[in-house]
Amino acid sequence: MASFVFDVDTSPMANSVDTARNHINGVNVAVTAMQAAVIAAEVNASKTICENVDTGFYTLIKSQISQKAVAAYTEMGSKQMLLLQLVKELDNVRKQMEGDFNMITRRYSKLFMSLNKALESRVRELDRPAMKLAEIKKSVVFDRLKDDSSLLFSISEEALPFANTALSGKLKQKTRDTLHTLSESVNENSSYSEKVESILSEDEKGNSGASDIWYQPAIFCVTDSLLNQESDIESIYTAKTEVWQNTAPVVSTISHVHNDLPWKGSDAGEKEAIRREFAALCEKELEDERISGEALRLFNESAWEVLGV
């Protein structure tokens, strides 16, 4: 039987296998890089989504809180205005009650004083002997005991030297107290005169001896009521000093006679002077420019009246 021997060259196939292996390795590397890139992209996308969700939620909550804060602030402002209006009305009622109380007090004080005098005269007429005896006892006994210091000028030096010394000391003490009281009265009158002169104009100071008319600054303000549109709130403001704190009589008098007073419109010069002072006060006290501008606008649109001569 014949035998055949064939030599087959496998180099091309081996080279192809080697080339395919290199390509497969390249594909593996590319797949690995693509997988890493996909994972990194997913991580970045998830972070971006989480940040956007967190930012949107924060913005939504902040917006809702801001809306609620604005609504609460608006309601608080309206309640505050209502409370201020109620305070003004209560203050007006208190001033009116004080004025009525002072008027009634003066009326009944005069009535009771007249009744006391009438009763005293009747008692004196009914018990004339007893009243006369009481007056004699008062003048002879009590007044003499009360004015023992006068004995210093009548008793002799040899009678009661110790009593003279005691009475002299008592007289000196009374003299000192009297001088101290007079000094306080003079100082008080001087201080009051200086305070009165400081609030008077030059014309009034010069004519103070020729006229008995004195002027007291006062403001009569009428505002609309927030509770009742058909009613008005009347407020009266006047100056207060350390020596004069009770302004209720002035307020009561103005509230009763304001309808009969000769009111007239203020002139332009006076309004301009007051506007300058008001603008300086707003610039000094109000830090918010919007509030200061609104106050000046309301002042420019307002008008007031003064008393005519």
CORRAFEN-V392962 format. One line per field, one symbol per residue. ss: DSSP state (H for helix, E for strand, - for the rest). burial: I if it has 16 or more other C-alpha atoms within 10 Angstrom, else O. Layout:
ss->???
burial->???
//
This chain:
ss->----------HHHHHHHHHHHHHHHHHHHHHHHHHHHHHHHHHHHHHHHHHHHHHHHHHHHHHHHHHHHHHHHHHHHHHHHHHHHHHHHHHHHHHHHHHHHHHHHHHHHHHHHHHHHHHHHHHHHH-HHHHHHHHHHHHHHHHHHH-HHHHHH-------HHHHHHHHHHHHHHHHHHHHHHHHHHHHHHHHHHHHHH---HHHHH-----------EEEEEEE-------EEEEEEE---------HHHHHHHHHHHHH--EEE--HHHHHHHHHHHHHHHHHH---HHHHHHHHHHHHH---EEE--
burial->OOOOOOOOOOOOOOOOOOOOOOOOOOOOOOOOOOOOOOOOOOOOOOOOOOOOOOOOOOOOOOOOOOOOOOOOOOOOOOOOOOOOIOOIIOOIOOIIOIIOOOOOOOOOOOOOOOOOOOOOOOOOOOOOOOOOOOOOOOOOOOOOOOOOIOOIOOOOOOOOOOOIOOIIOOIOOOOOOOOOOOOOOOOOOOOOOOOOOOOOOOOIOOOOOOOOOOOOOOOIOOOOIOOOOOOOOOIIOOOOOOOOOOIIIOIIOIIOOOOOOOOOOOOOOOOOOOOOOOIOOIOOOOOOOOOIOOOIOOOOOOOOOOOOO
//
